[in-house]
């Protein structure tokens, strides 16, 4: 699937030293691109918007995403990370948050590309022990959750929702084959 814009191009994703870990690099780059595409749909005037008084603002979700990724990668996956005080962008605007997201992802991808099979070892995750690969996928799911949260925000703001995994009500293309019918779901039997 091709996107109108990619913050991290396919050619920027290195080959993993351990081929079994290549999916981590490809997935993390792809997920970063998806987050970037959703975030870039917001304007500076949207940063304080929230759909409900108890919901997070757009800015709070952006900040949480950057800070929690830093914690997951640094504390739990032992990836070299900048100090937490240096994670948030200097400018408080959508473009700066988007650039900071992809700027932090690139060195993580480079680090992950150098890891060997031993990287799968168990480490402490909050108050339990888990394999690093489990923690990585937990991070991807956490990111997907907040990306989905922001796509709902876009819809509530009556903005187009970018494609993440396939066509949306706003984005489609020739050859798109969404699974919205029993017939489509029956393919491949």
Secondary structure by P-SEA (a helix, b strand, c coil): ccccccccccccccccccccaaaaaaaaaaaaaaaaaaaaaccccccccccccccccaaaaaaaaaaaaaaaaccccccccccccccccccccaaaaaaaaaaaaaaaaaaaaaccccccbbbbcccccccaaaaaaaaaaaaaaaaaaaaaaaaaacccccccccccccccccccccccccccccccc
